[in-house]
Amino acid sequence: MDCKHLIIGAQDSILSALKQMDSINKKLLVVYSENKFKGLLSIGDIQRAIISNTPVSYTHLRAH
């Protein structure tokens, strides 16, 4: 099973993550940086970011 479509870079924007989730019809992405697992990004994470007025152009998908 090829899971490359589930991977997003830690430098990608919230908007690009949302577009990727929409295009593959999934609500969870795996965040990688420098070929290392950094975490998971869910649609709920994106919703919370939008509610807290984080711009969707914000990059650096990392844990706070």
C-alpha positions as CSV (number, residue, x, y, z in Angstrom):
1,M,0.0,0.0,0.0
2,D,1.4,3.4,-1.0
3,C,0.9,6.0,1.6
4,K,2.8,8.8,0.1
5,H,-0.4,10.8,-0.5
6,L,-0.8,10.9,3.3
7,I,2.5,12.7,4.0
8,I,2.9,16.4,4.2
9,G,6.0,18.4,5.0
10,A,6.4,20.4,8.2
11,Q,7.1,23.5,6.1
12,D,3.8,23.3,4.2
13,S,0.9,25.7,5.0
14,I,-2.3,25.0,6.7
15,L,-4.1,25.7,3.5
16,S,-2.0,23.2,1.5
17,A,-2.7,20.6,4.2
18,L,-6.4,21.3,4.0
19,K,-6.4,21.0,0.2
20,Q,-4.4,17.7,0.4
21,M,-6.9,16.3,2.8
22,D,-9.8,17.3,0.6
23,S,-8.2,15.9,-2.6
24,I,-7.5,12.4,-1.0
25,N,-10.7,12.5,1.1
26,K,-8.9,11.9,4.4
27,K,-9.0,13.7,7.7
28,L,-5.4,12.9,8.9
29,L,-2.0,13.5,7.5
30,V,1.5,12.4,8.6
31,V,3.9,15.3,9.1
32,Y,7.5,14.7,8.1
33,S,10.6,16.9,8.1
34,E,14.0,15.9,6.9
35,N,12.8,12.3,6.4
36,K,11.8,12.1,10.1
37,F,8.3,11.7,11.5
38,K,7.2,14.9,13.3
39,G,3.6,14.1,14.1
40,L,0.1,13.9,12.9
41,L,-2.2,16.7,11.6
42,S,-5.9,16.2,11.8
43,I,-8.8,18.1,10.4
44,G,-9.6,19.0,14.1
45,D,-6.1,20.6,14.4
46,I,-6.9,22.8,11.4
47,Q,-10.3,23.7,12.7
48,R,-8.8,24.8,16.0
49,A,-6.2,26.9,14.2
50,I,-8.9,28.6,12.2
51,I,-11.0,29.3,15.3
52,S,-7.9,30.8,17.0
53,N,-7.5,33.1,13.9
54,T,-4.3,31.5,12.7
55,P,-3.9,32.5,9.0
56,V,-4.4,29.5,6.7
57,S,-1.2,30.6,4.9
58,Y,0.7,29.9,8.2
59,T,3.5,27.4,7.6
60,H,5.7,25.3,9.9
61,L,3.2,22.6,10.9
62,R,4.7,21.7,14.3
63,A,3.5,21.0,17.8
64,H,3.0,24.0,20.0
